Amino acid sequence: MLTIFLNIFGKSIQAVSVKNYDLEIRVNSNNIYPLLCFLQKHTLCQYDCLIDMICYDNPGKALRFGIIYNLLSVRYNNRLQLVSKFKNSTTLLSTLSIFSGSG
């Protein structure tokens, strides 16, 4: 599955790690929406449940804001964290069309 991510999203993925059997993907903020679409729709992923979204603020840092999407694949019984940090002026696309619980 990791090779699929790297082949399709390449340079937009900053880091991939495993923590306590859960996958964590760090990604550029402009690629959150397409990656979430891929993670939900691809047959090898099927992360169809958005457990929660966490937004946080680090005052004084260049990439001040961050967002974490905690996803669950019920089919494969696997969790994933999609993490992104961004500047004050960055606009994120709404993920409501992908996950109705994100609204």
Secondary structure, DSSP 8 states (H G I E B T S, - for coil): -HHHHHHHHGGGEEEEEEETTEEEEEE-GGGHHHHHHHHHHSTTT---EEEEEEEEE-TTSSS-EEEEEEEEETTTTEEEEEEEEE-TT------TTT-GGG-
